[in-house]
Amino acid sequence: MEKTLFWGLSHLFMTIFLHNFAVFMVIPAITDVTMSALCPGADECSFAIYLTGFQQAISGMGTLVMMPLIGNLSDKYGRKALLTLPITLTILPLATLAYSRTRSFFYGYYVLKTLTAMVCEGSVHCLSLAYVADNVPEARRASAFGILSGIASCAFVCGTLSTRFLSTPATFQVAASMAIVSTVYMRLFLPDSVIHDNLSTPIMSNEKVNVTQPIEGSPKKMEVFKTMPSLGDVLTLLKSSVTFSQAAIVSFFSSLADVGLHASLMYYLKARFHFNKDHFADLMVISGIAGTISQLLLMPLLAPALGEDRLLAIGLFFSCAHMFLYSIAWSFWVPYVAAMFSVFYVFSHPCIRSIVSKQVGSFEQGRAQGFISGVCSFANVISPLAFSPLTALFLSERAPFYFPGFSIMCIGFASMIAFLQSVMIRMAPPISNQHMNNSSCMEA
């Protein structure tokens, strides 16, 4: 069954692999590039930390608006059409640093990355989840989302492992080339998913899809600005299910912690243990391999047995634990141990998305996933504004007391709030099941 699921979505998985390979392989190198461009020869640079945090905050403000819009547009015009935009825009900042990494080109990259991230940050993942939800039955979505996350983790491993053996210039050149390949592959091979209320058979089935033809004379075009969800739409979505509202809260605090850790961790490790590109790559390879094995092998087995709500709580518990371990790291080998916790904390994001997908109908997957991505984007705005100054302060000589990992510990407390909220989630029946029960009652 899992083999059928994999091959039914193989072109989507390959597109995501190629795209994430390009995006992830530059992560170990970008800290060194930023430091050498802004503070040559230094291991601690408050300006670099503030600049990174500002970039993430501005990008988060853009994605807060764009994610729900992109999700709604994909419900109308198809996932493939909307996927083309972020996957293509990803090429521009990578190509800039592939050409040169001097200070002037770094600032050019910084501007391009900030602008394109407003569209690209999270949208590929959001649209991919909606694509999977279009074509996979509810009973198998948790496994499908786990496989999708596993593919992303596999790309993370391959990308960061490649960085370990490449020079910095070659890293960005290969990344830019892979970004181009992912765009071309998607346009040539990825079929668009059919989004319709009368769609009764997913693409993995051998049966033919039966879609009722639209009534002649019905409106076919829609103004783009009308697809922007209003406050009423947002409130209706939140009130539609207590489980959905709880999942939104968990998503917010989980993203708040994840983004804060991403913005601060490498600067913390560079200042605390003098990590460089190769150390970062080793750390990410360990985390990626553990996460890939977990998502591709463990999650498809555990999700049906334990349920997404319990698996979500397990993932968030270990997310808290590994952040606290980073914060009190007393030797260079402790971060490597903390990275191995990804065997469990990778459960959280696919479980949240699976829970959300079961609380809305088939025609609202893009809107629901876009809303959750918008919530995560709101966290992306707040997190660097809160944690980047804290990181810069406690890594500098102006710290009120000596605790370099204090900001990481505070990030861990944000993750703990998400964990406590996840424990209170009680799964509601899937929305399609409710519709079926209502239909049966009407027929009776």
Legacy VTK file of the C-alpha trace (Angstrom):
# vtk DataFile Version 3.0
C-alpha trace
ASCII
DATASET POLYDATA
POINTS 444 float
0.000 0.000 0.000
2.814 2.416 0.886
4.528 1.521 -2.404
1.366 2.510 -4.322
1.163 5.734 -2.340
4.797 6.563 -3.104
4.593 5.947 -6.831
1.262 7.786 -7.156
2.973 10.954 -5.917
6.459 10.242 -7.241
6.728 13.377 -9.415
5.712 15.596 -6.498
8.251 13.866 -4.252
11.022 14.300 -6.827
10.157 17.990 -7.248
10.257 18.532 -3.490
13.529 16.611 -3.204
15.280 18.689 -5.871
13.931 21.986 -4.529
14.822 21.231 -0.907
18.242 19.911 -1.913
19.004 23.329 -3.423
17.606 25.267 -0.454
19.131 23.167 2.333
22.644 22.732 0.989
23.455 26.438 1.454
22.342 26.546 5.117
25.653 25.307 6.607
27.586 27.829 4.510
25.436 30.950 4.874
26.571 31.759 8.428
30.243 31.810 7.402
29.411 33.870 4.299
27.432 36.361 6.398
30.166 36.660 9.023
32.964 37.058 6.468
30.991 39.741 4.594
29.946 41.742 7.663
32.522 40.962 10.381
35.637 39.422 8.769
37.718 37.303 11.144
35.235 37.423 14.060
33.400 34.551 15.776
30.727 36.810 17.287
28.914 39.549 15.375
25.814 41.225 16.802
25.205 43.045 13.516
24.950 39.728 11.644
22.506 38.345 14.234
20.319 41.473 14.064
20.402 41.492 10.251
19.376 37.827 10.073
16.577 38.402 12.567
15.342 41.464 10.668
15.306 39.495 7.424
13.228 36.722 8.968
10.808 39.222 10.514
10.240 41.072 7.217
9.880 37.788 5.335
7.429 36.583 7.958
5.286 39.709 7.530
5.147 39.069 3.795
4.302 35.388 4.120
1.633 36.215 6.712
-0.270 37.903 3.884
0.836 35.664 1.020
0.278 32.184 2.488
-3.527 32.339 2.834
-3.727 34.080 -0.551
-1.586 31.431 -2.255
-3.587 28.643 -0.585
-6.879 30.127 -1.769
-5.576 30.743 -5.292
-4.386 27.152 -5.522
-7.919 25.964 -4.691
-9.108 27.843 -7.794
-6.251 27.605 -10.287
-4.454 24.398 -9.304
-1.477 23.498 -7.162
1.001 23.251 -10.051
0.380 26.788 -11.310
0.975 28.248 -7.856
3.992 25.990 -7.154
5.745 27.387 -10.217
6.134 30.865 -8.710
8.038 30.087 -5.459
10.132 27.328 -7.003
11.256 29.694 -9.781
11.933 32.651 -7.464
14.202 30.475 -5.301
16.790 30.551 -8.098
17.502 34.309 -7.875
19.231 34.686 -4.472
21.157 31.424 -4.935
22.457 32.568 -8.310
23.630 35.858 -6.764
25.942 34.188 -4.239
26.941 31.591 -6.832
28.455 34.473 -8.810
30.217 36.255 -5.917
30.184 36.482 -2.107
31.744 39.905 -1.628
30.006 42.423 0.633
28.170 44.159 -2.213
26.889 40.883 -3.651
25.946 39.716 -0.162
23.734 42.779 0.255
22.216 42.054 -3.160
21.531 38.494 -2.003
20.093 39.842 1.247
17.572 42.055 -0.550
16.585 39.337 -3.050
16.279 36.711 -0.319
14.105 38.983 1.812
11.755 39.785 -1.073
11.503 36.284 -2.539
11.079 34.696 0.890
7.763 36.518 1.215
6.448 34.208 -1.502
8.769 31.211 -1.211
9.047 30.723 2.558
6.669 27.916 3.419
4.561 28.137 0.266
6.170 25.129 -1.431
5.521 23.027 1.660
1.980 24.388 2.042
1.034 23.676 -1.593
2.656 20.252 -1.467
0.548 19.333 1.550
-2.591 20.525 -0.224
-1.586 18.494 -3.307
-1.209 15.374 -1.162
-4.527 16.034 0.596
-6.235 16.330 -2.820
-5.108 12.878 -3.835
-4.805 10.736 -0.705
-7.709 9.324 1.355
-8.004 10.606 4.917
-7.026 7.281 6.482
-3.633 7.418 4.744
-2.851 11.126 4.953
-0.728 10.942 8.100
1.505 8.381 6.395
1.571 10.455 3.185
2.494 13.626 5.068
5.156 11.656 6.918
6.612 10.400 3.627
6.578 13.947 2.221
8.446 15.194 5.304
10.785 12.219 4.977
11.582 13.194 1.386
12.354 16.722 2.583
14.572 15.288 5.332
16.325 13.082 2.784
17.014 16.166 0.653
18.262 17.891 3.805
20.732 15.061 4.433
21.939 14.884 0.838
22.229 18.661 0.530
24.136 19.235 3.775
26.327 16.185 3.154
27.254 17.609 -0.255
28.168 20.901 1.398
30.571 19.037 3.670
32.719 18.098 0.650
32.309 21.221 -1.494
33.969 24.608 -1.310
31.765 27.592 -0.508
31.671 28.878 -4.126
30.851 25.403 -5.454
28.102 25.005 -2.842
26.145 27.978 -4.146
26.790 27.088 -7.793
25.448 23.564 -7.325
22.494 24.877 -5.318
21.534 27.333 -8.071
21.803 24.575 -10.695
19.605 22.209 -8.668
17.009 24.956 -8.204
16.820 25.346 -11.986
16.513 21.567 -12.461
13.652 21.385 -9.932
11.725 24.083 -11.794
12.155 22.395 -15.170
11.282 18.953 -13.770
8.101 20.219 -12.131
6.869 21.956 -15.275
7.550 18.905 -17.438
6.431 15.989 -15.295
4.205 17.019 -12.374
0.501 16.537 -13.189
-1.876 19.080 -11.718
-4.300 17.756 -9.125
-8.012 18.003 -9.821
-9.793 20.049 -7.158
-13.554 19.601 -7.150
-16.291 18.764 -4.702
-17.342 15.823 -6.858
-13.879 14.278 -7.001
-14.428 10.812 -5.582
-11.260 8.949 -6.594
-7.674 9.971 -5.762
-4.924 9.677 -8.370
-3.490 6.554 -6.744
-6.648 4.640 -7.603
-7.041 2.682 -10.826
-10.593 3.970 -11.199
-11.420 6.951 -13.352
-12.156 10.257 -11.746
-15.760 11.335 -12.208
-16.156 15.075 -12.139
-19.427 16.768 -12.894
-19.158 19.307 -15.701
-19.736 22.922 -14.702
-23.028 24.525 -15.573
-22.859 26.560 -18.759
-22.725 30.243 -18.102
-21.332 29.894 -14.603
-18.553 32.367 -13.730
-15.104 30.998 -14.530
-12.911 33.916 -13.603
-12.279 35.368 -10.226
-10.523 38.519 -9.206
-7.312 37.765 -7.353
-8.073 40.194 -4.535
-11.370 38.389 -3.856
-9.478 35.236 -2.961
-7.862 36.985 -0.007
-9.598 35.561 3.087
-11.447 38.121 5.188
-11.480 38.284 8.975
-14.890 36.631 8.856
-13.471 33.733 6.844
-10.677 33.297 9.378
-13.083 33.327 12.327
-15.385 30.871 10.579
-12.472 28.537 9.976
-11.387 28.743 13.623
-14.936 28.190 14.902
-15.518 25.244 12.576
-13.666 22.899 14.908
-12.163 23.096 18.390
-9.479 20.676 17.194
-8.589 23.029 14.336
-8.244 25.965 16.757
-6.036 23.928 19.074
-3.874 22.843 16.119
-3.475 26.513 15.130
-2.244 27.382 18.646
0.203 24.472 18.607
1.429 25.555 15.163
2.053 29.101 16.402
4.163 28.200 19.427
5.942 25.364 17.647
6.916 27.696 14.784
7.861 30.413 17.275
10.377 27.996 18.798
11.613 26.505 15.506
12.230 29.874 13.844
13.933 31.231 16.949
16.223 28.216 17.086
17.016 28.479 13.375
17.881 32.184 13.702
20.065 31.776 16.795
21.589 28.307 16.940
24.423 28.605 14.421
25.566 31.964 15.768
25.454 30.491 19.279
27.503 27.440 18.279
30.005 29.572 16.362
30.551 31.866 19.338
30.467 29.089 21.969
32.441 26.283 20.250
33.899 28.013 17.124
31.838 25.896 14.717
32.308 26.473 10.979
30.654 25.301 7.740
31.886 21.727 8.090
30.757 21.416 11.714
27.330 22.766 10.820
27.094 20.293 7.945
28.020 17.372 10.237
25.395 18.458 12.757
22.707 18.762 10.093
23.586 15.416 8.518
23.126 13.664 11.875
19.810 15.424 12.446
18.669 14.789 8.878
19.522 11.077 8.814
17.726 10.494 12.119
14.695 12.476 10.901
14.584 10.737 7.527
14.655 7.252 9.043
11.969 8.259 11.508
9.597 9.801 8.964
9.973 7.178 6.262
10.008 4.088 8.496
8.708 4.844 12.001
5.938 7.361 11.347
3.946 5.241 8.828
3.901 2.482 11.474
3.248 4.599 14.562
0.641 7.039 13.174
-2.124 4.425 12.655
-1.308 2.735 15.972
-1.012 5.795 18.252
-2.931 8.460 16.357
-1.712 11.860 15.196
-2.571 13.591 18.491
-0.388 11.319 20.630
2.411 11.324 18.073
2.270 15.133 17.991
2.712 15.300 21.775
5.686 12.916 21.609
7.347 14.999 18.917
6.891 18.272 20.807
8.186 16.764 24.060
11.458 15.796 22.404
11.570 19.177 20.650
11.601 20.846 24.090
14.222 18.414 25.352
16.680 18.975 22.518
16.393 22.776 22.792
17.115 22.669 26.525
20.090 20.389 25.849
21.497 22.860 23.308
21.122 25.702 25.810
23.225 24.016 28.514
25.777 22.414 26.161
29.050 22.155 28.114
31.190 20.568 25.402
31.415 20.526 21.607
29.935 16.994 21.386
26.673 17.833 23.231
25.039 19.516 20.175
25.610 16.302 18.198
23.706 14.338 20.849
20.896 16.905 20.815
20.674 16.615 17.021
19.884 12.890 17.349
16.619 13.788 19.103
15.239 14.524 15.638
14.260 10.838 15.533
11.232 11.944 17.546
10.731 15.700 17.205
10.217 15.442 13.427
6.801 13.895 14.137
5.261 17.220 15.117
4.843 19.090 11.812
3.337 16.303 9.670
1.005 15.395 12.545
-0.263 18.983 12.844
-0.897 19.142 9.094
-2.656 15.781 9.081
-4.914 16.838 11.976
-5.785 20.072 10.146
-6.508 18.311 6.843
-9.108 16.099 8.520
-11.036 19.058 9.933
-12.014 20.581 6.560
-13.596 19.349 3.350
-11.757 18.399 0.185
-12.462 21.763 -1.450
-10.942 23.718 1.452
-7.555 22.013 1.800
-5.648 24.910 0.249
-7.417 27.443 2.463
-6.857 25.414 5.651
-3.199 24.648 4.957
-2.669 28.252 3.855
-4.207 29.494 7.104
-1.907 27.291 9.215
1.050 28.475 7.141
-0.124 32.043 7.798
-0.166 31.338 11.541
3.379 29.991 11.242
4.350 33.107 9.288
3.001 35.301 12.092
5.282 33.380 14.444
8.103 34.002 11.945
7.596 37.745 12.462
7.531 37.669 16.255
10.235 35.070 16.881
13.317 36.878 15.474
12.173 40.173 16.989
12.059 38.505 20.404
14.970 36.072 20.290
17.600 37.669 18.012
18.277 40.638 20.373
18.348 38.188 23.282
20.887 35.998 21.467
23.061 38.993 20.533
22.978 40.260 24.126
23.966 36.986 25.815
26.712 36.254 23.266
28.273 39.657 23.818
30.314 41.098 26.683
27.287 43.176 27.731
25.351 40.146 29.019
23.876 40.737 32.502
25.135 37.290 33.548
27.121 34.539 31.841
24.720 32.145 30.135
25.412 31.991 26.356
22.522 29.588 25.807
19.921 31.667 27.671
18.038 32.617 24.485
17.976 28.965 23.399
16.444 28.012 26.758
13.755 30.685 26.319
13.033 29.217 22.883
12.645 25.835 24.579
9.953 27.289 26.870
7.983 28.383 23.785
8.169 24.808 22.524
6.969 23.597 25.945
3.809 25.717 25.601
3.114 23.987 22.276
3.631 20.613 23.963
1.208 21.412 26.805
-1.434 22.553 24.307
-0.966 19.414 22.198
-1.691 17.215 25.212
-5.160 18.816 25.413
-6.069 18.091 21.782
-8.953 15.664 21.383
-9.384 14.514 17.820
-12.777 15.349 16.283
-14.238 13.072 13.588
-12.972 13.928 10.077
-15.220 16.405 8.305
-15.929 14.021 5.420
-17.116 11.388 7.872
-19.485 13.924 9.380
-20.865 14.705 5.929
-21.355 11.005 5.253
-23.194 10.529 8.546
-25.415 13.537 7.834
-26.201 12.168 4.383
-27.088 8.767 5.826
-29.443 10.387 8.347
-31.163 12.370 5.585
-31.604 9.260 3.453
-33.061 7.386 6.417
LINES 1 445
444 0 1 2 3 4 5 6 7 8 9 10 11 12 13 14 15 16 17 18 19 20 21 22 23 24 25 26 27 28 29 30 31 32 33 34 35 36 37 38 39 40 41 42 43 44 45 46 47 48 49 50 51 52 53 54 55 56 57 58 59 60 61 62 63 64 65 66 67 68 69 70 71 72 73 74 75 76 77 78 79 80 81 82 83 84 85 86 87 88 89 90 91 92 93 94 95 96 97 98 99 100 101 102 103 104 105 106 107 108 109 110 111 112 113 114 115 116 117 118 119 120 121 122 123 124 125 126 127 128 129 130 131 132 133 134 135 136 137 138 139 140 141 142 143 144 145 146 147 148 149 150 151 152 153 154 155 156 157 158 159 160 161 162 163 164 165 166 167 168 169 170 171 172 173 174 175 176 177 178 179 180 181 182 183 184 185 186 187 188 189 190 191 192 193 194 195 196 197 198 199 200 201 202 203 204 205 206 207 208 209 210 211 212 213 214 215 216 217 218 219 220 221 222 223 224 225 226 227 228 229 230 231 232 233 234 235 236 237 238 239 240 241 242 243 244 245 246 247 248 249 250 251 252 253 254 255 256 257 258 259 260 261 262 263 264 265 266 267 268 269 270 271 272 273 274 275 276 277 278 279 280 281 282 283 284 285 286 287 288 289 290 291 292 293 294 295 296 297 298 299 300 301 302 303 304 305 306 307 308 309 310 311 312 313 314 315 316 317 318 319 320 321 322 323 324 325 326 327 328 329 330 331 332 333 334 335 336 337 338 339 340 341 342 343 344 345 346 347 348 349 350 351 352 353 354 355 356 357 358 359 360 361 362 363 364 365 366 367 368 369 370 371 372 373 374 375 376 377 378 379 380 381 382 383 384 385 386 387 388 389 390 391 392 393 394 395 396 397 398 399 400 401 402 403 404 405 406 407 408 409 410 411 412 413 414 415 416 417 418 419 420 421 422 423 424 425 426 427 428 429 430 431 432 433 434 435 436 437 438 439 440 441 442 443
